[in-house]
Amino acid sequence: MSFVIHIKSKKNDAVYAYEVESFRDPVTKQTRQHRTYLGRVSPETGEIIPKKETRHVKKGNSTQAVDSLPTGSNEQSLAINELSKRIDLLQAQNTAILTALKKIADAIANITQ
C-alpha cells in the first residue's frame, strides 16, 4: 500500500511531498515504511514540483555493493536469510574462540602460580 504525505519544514515553512510505501519486514516480522522524496509542494497551487535530478556519484566511490543488491522482495528475503545464517556461523566461531582464549588464560594462570 502506498500513499503521499505532506510534511511542513520547521526551518523555512516549505511543504515537501513524500510517497510512503508500507511493507512487512521478514526478519523482525513487523510492518515498516519506506519514504521516497517526490518534491516540494507549491504554496499557490498545491501541486508537487518534482525533485531535480542533479545528484552525481563522485569518482572513486564504489557502487558495486548497491548494484549487487537483489531487487525483488523474495530475493531480498533470501539474501537476508543467507546473511542471518552467516551471522549465526560467525557468532558460533566467536564463541569457540572466546572459550579457547579462556582455556589458554587459565593455563597461563596455573603456570605462573
Secondary structure, 3 states (H helix, E strand, C coil): CEEEEEEECCCCCCEEEEEEEEEEECCCCEEEEEEEEEEEECCCCCCEEECCCCCCCCCCCCCHHHHCCCCCHHHHHHHHHHHHHHHHHHHHHHHHHHHHHHHHHHHHHHHHC
